Amino acid sequence: HTEREWAYILSGAQYNILRKGGTERQKSSILNTYTTENVGSYVCAGCNTPLFTSTDKFSSGTGWPSFSTALQGVEEEDLDPIRATLDGKEVRCATCGGHLGDLF
């Protein structure tokens, strides 16, 4: 998709995070509302690629969703030199390239 198409397809918040690399406010993610009744896979909001399973979700105490492992739909990239110096990586959807968060 073009950036214009992404802006049409995604909500404003989704576009900011997935396409611009933004960060949602701490403790604001709908993924933090997980209960044992929400069993299954978490998919990319941009392309529906399966990214994580509910069995790999855990509470890290950071206020952001955390997963112990990822599915094949997730890739890690050293795109940002500041994150790289902190031993961090950007986590992206392997299918559409959408920003999913950061790994430290």
N, C-alpha and C positions, 0 to 999 in steps of 0.2 A: 504494500500500500504506500501511497504518498503520504507526506505529513498532513496534508489537507484531508485526505481520506481518514487517517487515524483520528484527527480532531473531530470528525463527524461521527465516527464509529464509537469512540470512547467517551465517557463522561469527562468533565473537566479535571477531576481529581485523578482519574485513571490515566488520562493523557499526560498530566504533569509527572506522574510517577513512571509509567511505562515508557514514554517517548522522550521525556526531558530529564529523567534520572532524579526526580524529586523524591522527597521523603515525607511520608505521612506522619502526623503528630504521634508521639509516643502514647500507647494505650488506646489509640483510636481505630485500629484495624478491626474489621469484621472477623478476621481470622482469629482474633483473641477471644471470640465468643464460642470457641470449640467446646463441645461436650461429648460424652461417650456415645451420644445418639447420632452425632455427625461423622459417621464412618465413611471412608471413601478416599477419593483423590482430590487434591487441590489443582485447579487448572489455570492456565494463563488467561487473564481477562481479555487479551488481545486476539488470541487465536485458538483457545481451548486445548492447548497442548497439556497433557498431564505433567505436573511438576513435582509434587510431593504427595505422600500418603498420610492419612490421619494417624496411622500407627507410628510415624516418625516425628510427629509434632510433640514439642515439649515446652514447658515454661522456663525460659532462661532468666526471668526476673528483670529483663531489660525493658519490657513494655512493648516489644515488637515480636511478631510471630517468629518462632524458631523451629527448625527441623534438623534432626540428627543426620539424615541422608537425603539425597535428591534422586529423582528419576532421571532417565536419559534425556528428558526434555530441558534440562538445566545445564548451563555452562558457566564457568568462572573465567573472568578476564581481568588482566592487569591493565586496565585502561587509564586509570587516574594515577599520576605519579605520586600524589600525596597519599592516597590509600596504599599504594605499593610500598612506600617507605614505612608504613605502619603494619606491614605484613597483611594488608587487606586485599580483597579481590571484589570486583563487582560481579554480582550474580545476575545472569540474563537468561531469557527464554531462548533456547537453541533454535526454535522455529522462526519466531518473528523478531528476535533481538530485543524484546521488551525488558526494561530494567526491573528486576525483582527485589533488589536490595543489595546489601553488602555483607561480606563474610570476613570476620576478623578472628 
